[in-house]
Every structure is written in structure tokens, then in C-alpha cells.
Amino acid sequence: MSIAEMLIPEFDTEIANTHKTLERVPLDKWDWKPHEKSGSLGWLAGHIATLPNFTTVTIQTPKMEIEGSTFPSVKKPSELVGTFDAMAKEARTALAGVTDAQMKEIWTLTWKGNLIFSMPRYEVLRVSCFNHLVHHRAQLTMYFRLLGVAVPGLYGPSADEQ
């Protein structure tokens, strides 16, 4: 079994859980922030919705320079779930096609020419793509809790679903 074949079930689980979470974003609270240093609900949800694109980029390129790059964004709350679904579909297709040799290739991220990290593509996918998505989804569920939005069960029932 290839590395990609082993990762796809995890990817599918996290994408389904994220879709379920994004469906609950209260669109009327798009600009709400739990703290002055926090990103808005809309920014956070939009970031999560576009994170699957980083999986695609990681698979399709050998490196990325942040400065000067353009990143996808969600312009309107109504685009949130559709954007996520489209980017997740592209990411899954890219993941399904990546070889073990490509997984072992070094992938590099820089900002203003300065190295942020350089590691095997497999590690980038797990840490900066998959875990990054889960991390921000967890933040979003805390926003839900503070707003009184029912938190979806992700790995079993949530306190709101018992």
C-alpha cells in the first residue's frame, strides 16, 4: 500500500468533519471576534475553507515563497462551504495521484527568501496541511461554544449531541 493510500482515509475523515463544522458557521456573525487579538469568525472559517488548497500546492510544487504569492479566499459567507468542497475535491485528487517517491522529496517554504522549513513532502502534508486544518477547526468549534452554536460531534458525539 502506498503512502497516499494510507493517508486518504484520514484525509476523508477530516474533510467530512470539517465540512460538517463549516455548515454550522453562523453567517450573521461573520465579523464576530472572541478577543481583540483573535481573527474574526469569517476570517477563520474562510481560512479553513481554503486550507485544502495548501495540500494541492504542496503536492504539485517543490517549494513556495510566501511573499508575492496569491492565496485563495472566501469573499462572501455564502461561498464558504462550496469553496471548501471544491478545494477538498482537488486536494483529494492530487493526494490520490502522488507517488511514494514524491512523498519523500524535500518541499520548502520561504518568506522573503528566508527559510521557514524544508522537509519531506509527506511531513509537510501531515503537519502543515492536515494537522493545520484540524487545529483551526478546533478553534472554530470554540468560537461556536462562545456563540451558543451547537458543536458537531467529530470523533463521537459532542456535548451538544448527547
Contact map, one row per residue, 1 for C-alpha under 8 A:
111011000000000000000000000000000000000000000000000000000000000000000000000000000000000000000000000000000000000000000000000000000000000000000000000000000000000000
111111000000000000000000000000000000000000000000000000000000000000000000000000000000000000000000001100000000000000000000000000000000000000000000000000000000000000
111111100000000000000000000000000000000000000000000000000000000000000000000000000000000000000000001100100000000000000000000000000000000000000000000000000000000000
011111110000000000000000000000000000000000000000000000000000000000000000000000000000000000000011111100000000000000000000000000000000000000000000000000000000000000
111111111000000000000000000000000000000000000000000000000000000000000000000000000000000000000001000000000000000000000000000000000000000000000000000000000000000000
111111111100000000000000000000000000000000000000000000000000000000000000000000000000000000000000000000000000000000000000000000000000000000000000000000000000000000
001111111110000000000000000000000000000000000000000000000000000000000000000000000000000000000000000000000000000000000000000000000000000000000000000000000000000000
000111111111000000000000000000000000000000000000000000000000000000000000000000000000000000010011000000000000000000000000000000000000000000000000000000000000000000
000011111111100000000000000000000000000000000000000000000000000000000000000000000000000000000000000000000000000000000000000000000000000000000000000000000000000000
000001111111110000000000000000000000000000000000000000000000000000000000000000000000000000000000000000000000000000000000000000000000000000000000000000000000000000
000000111111111000000000000000000000000000000000000000000000000000000000000000000000000000010000000000000000000000000000000000000100000000000000000000000000000000
000000011111111100000000000000000000000000000000000000000000000000000000000000000000000000000000000000000000000000000000000000000000000000000000000000000000000000
000000001111111110000000000000000000000000000000000000000000000000000000000000000000000000000000000000000000000000000000000000000000000000000000000000000000000000
000000000111111111000000000000000000000000000000000000000000000000000000000000000000000000000000000000000000000000000000000000000100010000000000000000000000000000
000000000011111111100000000000000000000000000000000000000000000000000000000000000000000100000000000000000000000000000000000000000000000000000000000000000000000000
000000000001111111110000000000000000000000000000000000000000000000000000000000000000000000000000000000000000000000000000000000000000000000000000000000000000000000
000000000000111111111000000000000000000000000000000000000000000000000000000000000000000000000000000000000000000000000000000000000000000000000000000000000100000000
000000000000011111111100000000000000000000000000000000000000000000000000000000000000000000000000000000000000000000000000000000000000010010000000000000000000000000
000000000000001111111110000000000000000000000000000000000000000000000000000000001001100000000000000000000000000000000000000000000000000000000000000000000000000000
000000000000000111111111000000000000000000000000000000000000000000000000000000000000000000000000000000000000000000000000000000000000000000000000000000010000000000
000000000000000011111111100000000000000000000000000000000000000000000000000000000000000000000000000000000000000000000000000000000000000010001000000000110000000000
000000000000000001111111100000000000000000001000100000000000000000000000000000011000000000000000000000000000000000000000000000000000000000000000000000000000000000
000000000000000000111111100000000000000000000000000000000000000000000000000000001000000000000000000000000000000000000000000000000000000000000000000000000000000000
000000000000000000011111110000000000000000000000000000000000000000000000000000000000000000000000000000000000000000000000000000000000000000000000000011000000000000
000000000000000000001111111000000000000000001000000000000000000000000000000000000000000000000000000000000000000000000000000000000000000000000001000000000000000000
000000000000000000000001111111000000000000000000000000000000000000000000000000000000000000000000000000000000000000000000000000000000000000000000000010000000000000
000000000000000000000000111111000000000001000000000000000000000000000000000011000000000000000000000000000000000000000000000000000000000000000000000000000000000000
000000000000000000000000011111000000000000000000000000000000000000000000000000000000000000000000000000000000000000000000000000000000000000000000000000000000000000
000000000000000000000000011111110000000011000000000000000000000000000000000000000000000000000000000000000000000000000000000000000000000000000000000000000000000000
000000000000000000000000011111110000000111100000000000000000000000000000000010000000000000000000000000000000000000000000000000000000000000000000000000000000000000
000000000000000000000000000011111000000111000000000000000000000000000000000000000000000000000000000000000000000000000000000000000000000000000000000000000000000000
000000000000000000000000000011111100000111000000000000000000000000000000000000000000000000000000000000000000000000000000000000000000000000000000000000000000000000
000000000000000000000000000000111111011110000000000000000000000000000000000000000000000000000000000000000000000000000000000000000000000000000000000000000000000000
000000000000000000000000000000011111010100000000000000000000000000000000000000000000000000000000000000000000000000000000000000000000000000000010010000000000000000
000000000000000000000000000000001111110000000000000000000000000000000000000000000000000000000000000000000000000000000000000000000000000000000000000000000000000000
000000000000000000000000000000001111111000000000000000000000000000000000000000000000000000000000000000000000000000000000000000000000000000000000000000000000000000
000000000000000000000000000000000011111000000000000000000000000000000000000000000000000000000000000000000000000000000000000000000000000000000000000000000000000000
000000000000000000000000000000001111111100000000000000000000000000000000000000000000000000000000000000000000000000000000000000000000000000000000000000000000000000
000000000000000000000000000000001001111110110000000000000000000000000000000000000000000000000000000000000000000000000000000000000000000000000000000000000000000000
000000000000000000000000000001111100011111110000000000000000000000000000000000000000000000000000000000000000000000000000000000000000000000000000000000000000000000
000000000000000000000000000011111000001111111000000000000000000000000000000000000000000000000000000000000000000000000000000000000000000000010010000000000000000000
000000000000000000000000001011110000000111111100000000000000000000000000000010000000000000000000000000000000000000000000000000000000000000000000000000000000000000
000000000000000000000000000001000000001111111110000000000000000000000000000000000000000000000000000000000000000000000000000000000000000000000000000000000000000000
000000000000000000000000000000000000001111111111000000000000000000000000000000000000000000000000000000000000000000000000000000000000000100010000000000000000000000
000000000000000000000100100000000000000011111111100000000000000000000000000000010000000000000000000000000000000000000000000000000000000000010000000000000000000000
000000000000000000000000000000000000000001111111110000000000000000000000110000010000000000000000000000000000000000000000000000000000000000000000000000000000000000
000000000000000000000000000000000000000000111111111000000000000000000000110000000000000000000000000000000000000000000000000000000000000000000000000000000000000000
000000000000000000000000000000000000000000011111111100000000000000000000000000000001000000000000000000000000000000000000000000000000100110000000000000000000000000
000000000000000000000100000000000000000000001111111100000000000000000000010000011011101000000000000000000000000000000000000000000000000000000000000000000000000000
000000000000000000000000000000000000000000000111111111000000000000000001110000000011001000000000000000000000000000000000000000000000000000000000000000000000000000
000000000000000000000000000000000000000000000011111111100000000000000000000000000000001000000000000000000000000000000000000000001000100000000000000000000000000000
000000000000000000000000000000000000000000000001111111110000000000000000000000000001001100100000000000000000000000000000000000001000100000000000000000000000000000
000000000000000000000000000000000000000000000000011111111000000000000001000000000000001101100000000000000000000000000000000000000000000000000000000000000000000000
000000000000000000000000000000000000000000000000011111111100000000000000000000000000000000000000000000000000000000000000000000001000000000000000000000000000000000
000000000000000000000000000000000000000000000000001111111110000000000000000000000000000000100110000000000000000000000000000010001000000000000000000000000000000000
000000000000000000000000000000000000000000000000000111111111000000000000000000000000000001100110000000000000000000000000000000000000000000000000000000000000000000
000000000000000000000000000000000000000000000000000011111111100000000000000000000000000000000000000000000000000000000000000000000000000000000000000000000000000000
000000000000000000000000000000000000000000000000000001111111111000000000000000000000000000000000000000000010000000000000100110000000000000000000000000000000000000
000000000000000000000000000000000000000000000000000000111111110000000000000000000000000000000110010001000000000000000000100000000000000000000000000000000000000000
000000000000000000000000000000000000000000000000000000011111110000000000000000000000000000000100000000000000000000000000000000000000000000000000000000000000000000
000000000000000000000000000000000000000000000000000000001111111100000000000000000000000000000000000000000010000000000000000000000000000000000000000000000000000000
000000000000000000000000000000000000000000000000000000000111111100000000000000000000000000000000000000000111000000000000000000000000000000000000000000000000000000
000000000000000000000000000000000000000000000000000000000100111110000000000000000000000000000000000000000011110000000000000000000000000000000000000000000000000000
000000000000000000000000000000000000000000000000000000000000111111000000000000000000000000000000000000000001110000000000000000000000000000000000000000000000000000
000000000000000000000000000000000000000000000000000000000000001111111000000000000000000000000000000000000000111110000000000000000000000000000000000000000000000000
000000000000000000000000000000000000000000000000000000000000000111111000000000000000000000000000000000000000111100000000000000000000000000000000000000000000000000
000000000000000000000000000000000000000000000000000000000000000011111000000000000000000000000000000000000000001100000000000000000000000000000000000000000000000000
000000000000000000000000000000000000000000000000000000000000000011111100000000000000000000000000000000000000000000000000000000000000000000000000000000000000000000
000000000000000000000000000000000000000000000000000000000000000011111110000000000000000000000000000000000000000000000000000000000000000000000000000000000000000000
000000000000000000000000000000000000000000000000000000000000000000011111000000000000000000000000000000000000000000000000000000000000000000000000000000000000000000
000000000000000000000000000000000000000000000000000000000000000000001111100000000000000000000000000000000000000000000000000000000000000000000000000000000000000000
000000000000000000000000000000000000000000000000010010000000000000000111110000000000000000000000000000000000000000000000000000000000000000000000000000000000000000
000000000000000000000000000000000000000000000110010000000000000000000011111000000000000000000000000000000000000000000000000000000000000000000000000000000000000000
000000000000000000000000000000000000000000000110110000000000000000000001111110110010000000000000000000000000000000000000000000000000000000000000000000000000000000
000000000000000000000000000000000000000000000000000000000000000000000000111110100000000000000000000000000000000000000000000000000000000000000000000000000000000000
000000000000000000000000000000000000000000000000000000000000000000000000011111110000000000000000000000000000000000000000000000000000000000000000000000000000000000
000000000000000000000000001001000000000001000000000000000000000000000000011111110000000000000000000000000000000000000000000000000000000000000000000000000000000000
000000000000000000000000001000000000000000000000000000000000000000000000000111111000000000000000000000000000000000000000000000000000000000000000000000000000000000
000000000000000000000000000000000000000000000000000000000000000000000000011111111110000000000000000000000000000000000000000000000000000000000000000000000000000000
000000000000000000000100000000000000000000001100100000000000000000000000010111111111000000000000000000000000000000000000000000000000000000000000000000000000000000
000000000000000000100110000000000000000000000000100000000000000000000000000001111111100000000000000000000000000000000000000000000000000000000000000000000000000000
000000000000000000000000000000000000000000000000000000000000000000000000000000111111110000000000000000000000000000000000000000000000000000000000000000000000000000
000000000000000000000000000000000000000000000000110000000000000000000000010000111111111000000000000000000000000000000000000000000000000000000000000000000000000000
000000000000000000100000000000000000000000000001110100000000000000000000000000011111111100000000000000000000000000000000000000000000000000000000000000000000000000
000000000000000000100000000000000000000000000000100000000000000000000000000000001111111110000000000000000000000000000000000000000000000000000000000000000000000000
000000000000000000000000000000000000000000000000000000000000000000000000000000000111111111000000000000000000000000000000000000000000000000000000000000000000000000
000000000000000000000000000000000000000000000000111110000000000000000000000000000011111111100000000000000000000000000000000000000000000000000000000000000000000000
000000000000001000000000000000000000000000000000000110000000000000000000000000000001111111110000000000000000000000000000000000000000000000000000000000000000000000
000000000000000000000000000000000000000000000000000000000000000000000000000000000000111111111000000000000000000000000000000000000000000000000000000000000000000000
000000000000000000000000000000000000000000000000000010010000000000000000000000000000011111111100000000000000000000000000000000000000000000000000000000000000000000
000000000000000000000000000000000000000000000000000110110000000000000000000000000000001111111110000000000000000000000000000000000000000000000000000000000000000000
000000010010000000000000000000000000000000000000000000000000000000000000000000000000000111111111000000000000000000000000000000000000000000000000000000000000000000
000000000000000000000000000000000000000000000000000000000000000000000000000000000000000011111111100000000000000000000000000000000000000000000000000000000000000000
000000000000000000000000000000000000000000000000000000110011000000000000000000000000000001111111110000000000000000000000000000000000000000000000000000000000000000
000100010000000000000000000000000000000000000000000000110010000000000000000000000000000000111111110000000000000000000000000000000000000000000000000000000000000000
000110010000000000000000000000000000000000000000000000000000000000000000000000000000000000011111110000000000000000000000000000000000000000000000000000000000000000
000100000000000000000000000000000000000000000000000000000000000000000000000000000000000000001111111000000000000000000000000000000000000000000000000000000000000000
000100000000000000000000000000000000000000000000000000000010000000000000000000000000000000000111111101100000000000000000000000000000000000000000000000000000000000
011100000000000000000000000000000000000000000000000000000000000000000000000000000000000000000000111111100000000000000000000000000000000000000000000000000000000000
011100000000000000000000000000000000000000000000000000000000000000000000000000000000000000000000011111110000000000000000000000000000000000000000000000000000000000
000000000000000000000000000000000000000000000000000000000000000000000000000000000000000000000000001111111000000000000000000000000000000000000000000000000000000000
000000000000000000000000000000000000000000000000000000000010000000000000000000000000000000000000011111111000000000000000100000000000000000000000000000000000000000
001000000000000000000000000000000000000000000000000000000000000000000000000000000000000000000000011111111000000000000001110000000000000000000000000000000000000000
000000000000000000000000000000000000000000000000000000000000000000000000000000000000000000000000000111111100000000000001110000000000000000000000000000000000000000
000000000000000000000000000000000000000000000000000000000000000000000000000000000000000000000000000011111110000000000011100000000000000000000000000000000000000000
000000000000000000000000000000000000000000000000000000000000010000000000000000000000000000000000000000011111000000000111100000000000000000000000000000000000000000
000000000000000000000000000000000000000000000000000000000100111000000000000000000000000000000000000000001111100000000111100100000000000000000000000000000000000000
000000000000000000000000000000000000000000000000000000000000011100000000000000000000000000000000000000000111110000111110000000000000000000000000000000000000000000
000000000000000000000000000000000000000000000000000000000000001111000000000000000000000000000000000000000011111000111100000000000000000000000000000000000000000000
000000000000000000000000000000000000000000000000000000000000001111000000000000000000000000000000000000000001111111111000000000000000000000000000000000000000000000
000000000000000000000000000000000000000000000000000000000000000011100000000000000000000000000000000000000000111111110000000000000000000000000000000000000000000000
000000000000000000000000000000000000000000000000000000000000000011100000000000000000000000000000000000000000011111000000000000000000000000000000000000000000000000
000000000000000000000000000000000000000000000000000000000000000010000000000000000000000000000000000000000000011111100000000000000000000000000000000000000000000000
000000000000000000000000000000000000000000000000000000000000000000000000000000000000000000000000000000000000011111110000000000000000000000000000000000000000000000
000000000000000000000000000000000000000000000000000000000000000000000000000000000000000000000000000000000001111011111100000000000000000000000000000000000000000000
000000000000000000000000000000000000000000000000000000000000000000000000000000000000000000000000000000000001111001111100000000000000000000000000000000000000000000
000000000000000000000000000000000000000000000000000000000000000000000000000000000000000000000000000000000001110000111110000000000000000000000000000000000000000000
000000000000000000000000000000000000000000000000000000000000000000000000000000000000000000000000000000000111100000111111000000000000000000000000000000000000000000
000000000000000000000000000000000000000000000000000000000000000000000000000000000000000000000000000000001111000000001111101100000000000000000000000000000000000000
000000000000000000000000000000000000000000000000000000000000000000000000000000000000000000000000000000111110000000000111111100000000000000000000000000000000000000
000000000000000000000000000000000000000000000000000000000110000000000000000000000000000000000000000001111110000000000011111110000000000000000000000000000000000000
000000000000000000000000000000000000000000000000000000000000000000000000000000000000000000000000000000110000000000000001111111000000000000000000000000000000000000
000000000000000000000000000000000000000000000000000000000000000000000000000000000000000000000000000000000000000000000011111111110000000000000000000000000000000000
000000000000000000000000000000000000000000000000000000000100000000000000000000000000000000000000000000000010000000000011111111111000000000000000000000000000000000
000000000000000000000000000000000000000000000000000000100100000000000000000000000000000000000000000000000000000000000000111111111100000000000000000000000000000000
000000000000000000000000000000000000000000000000000000000000000000000000000000000000000000000000000000000000000000000000011111111110000000000000000000000000000000
000000000000000000000000000000000000000000000000000000000000000000000000000000000000000000000000000000000000000000000000001111111111000000000000000000000000000000
000000000000000000000000000000000000000000000000000000000000000000000000000000000000000000000000000000000000000000000000001111111111000000000000000000000000000000
000000000000000000000000000000000000000000000000001101100000000000000000000000000000000000000000000000000000000000000000000111111111100000000000000000000000000000
000000000010010000000000000000000000000000000000000000000000000000000000000000000000000000000000000000000000000000000000000011111111110000000000000000000000000000
000000000000000000000000000000000000000000000000000000000000000000000000000000000000000000000000000000000000000000000000000001111111111000000000000000000000000000
000000000000000000000000000000000000000000000000000000000000000000000000000000000000000000000000000000000000000000000000000000111111111100000000000000000000000000
000000000000000000000000000000000000000000000001001100000000000000000000000000000000000000000000000000000000000000000000000000001111111110000000000000000000000000
000000000000010001000000000000000000000000000000000000000000000000000000000000000000000000000000000000000000000000000000000000000111111111000000000000000000000000
000000000000000000000000000000000000000000000000000000000000000000000000000000000000000000000000000000000000000000000000000000000011111111100000000000000000000000
000000000000000000000000000000000000000000010001000000000000000000000000000000000000000000000000000000000000000000000000000000000001111111110000000000000000000000
000000000000000001001000000000000000000000000001000000000000000000000000000000000000000000000000000000000000000000000000000000000000111111111000000000000000000000
000000000000000000000000000000000000000000000000000000000000000000000000000000000000000000000000000000000000000000000000000000000000011111111100000000000000000000
000000000000000000000000000000000000000000000000000000000000000000000000000000000000000000000000000000000000000000000000000000000000001111111110000000000000000000
000000000000000000000000000000000000000010011000000000000000000000000000000000000000000000000000000000000000000000000000000000000000000111111111000000000000000000
000000000000000000001000000000000000000000000000000000000000000000000000000000000000000000000000000000000000000000000000000000000000000011111111100000100000000000
000000000000000000000000000000000000000000000000000000000000000000000000000000000000000000000000000000000000000000000000000000000000000001111111110000000000000000
000000000000000000000000000000000100000010000000000000000000000000000000000000000000000000000000000000000000000000000000000000000000000000111111111000000000000000
000000000000000000000000100000000000000000000000000000000000000000000000000000000000000000000000000000000000000000000000000000000000000000011111111111100000000000
000000000000000000000000000000000000000000000000000000000000000000000000000000000000000000000000000000000000000000000000000000000000000000001111111111100000000000
000000000000000000000000000000000100000000000000000000000000000000000000000000000000000000000000000000000000000000000000000000000000000000000111111110000000000000
000000000000000000000000000000000000000000000000000000000000000000000000000000000000000000000000000000000000000000000000000000000000000000000011111110000000000000
000000000000000000000000000000000000000000000000000000000000000000000000000000000000000000000000000000000000000000000000000000000000000000000001111111000000000000
000000000000000000000001010000000000000000000000000000000000000000000000000000000000000000000000000000000000000000000000000000000000000000000001111111100000000000
000000000000000000000001000000000000000000000000000000000000000000000000000000000000000000000000000000000000000000000000000000000000000000000001100111110000000100
000000000000000000001000000000000000000000000000000000000000000000000000000000000000000000000000000000000000000000000000000000000000000000001001100011111000011100
000000000000000000011000000000000000000000000000000000000000000000000000000000000000000000000000000000000000000000000000000000000000000000000000000001111100110110
000000000000000000000000000000000000000000000000000000000000000000000000000000000000000000000000000000000000000000000000000000000000000000000000000000111111110110
000000000000000010000000000000000000000000000000000000000000000000000000000000000000000000000000000000000000000000000000000000000000000000000000000000011111110000
000000000000000000000000000000000000000000000000000000000000000000000000000000000000000000000000000000000000000000000000000000000000000000000000000000001111100000
000000000000000000000000000000000000000000000000000000000000000000000000000000000000000000000000000000000000000000000000000000000000000000000000000000001111110000
000000000000000000000000000000000000000000000000000000000000000000000000000000000000000000000000000000000000000000000000000000000000000000000000000000011111111111
000000000000000000000000000000000000000000000000000000000000000000000000000000000000000000000000000000000000000000000000000000000000000000000000000000111101111111
000000000000000000000000000000000000000000000000000000000000000000000000000000000000000000000000000000000000000000000000000000000000000000000000000000100000111111
000000000000000000000000000000000000000000000000000000000000000000000000000000000000000000000000000000000000000000000000000000000000000000000000000001111000111111
000000000000000000000000000000000000000000000000000000000000000000000000000000000000000000000000000000000000000000000000000000000000000000000000000000011000111111
000000000000000000000000000000000000000000000000000000000000000000000000000000000000000000000000000000000000000000000000000000000000000000000000000000000000111111
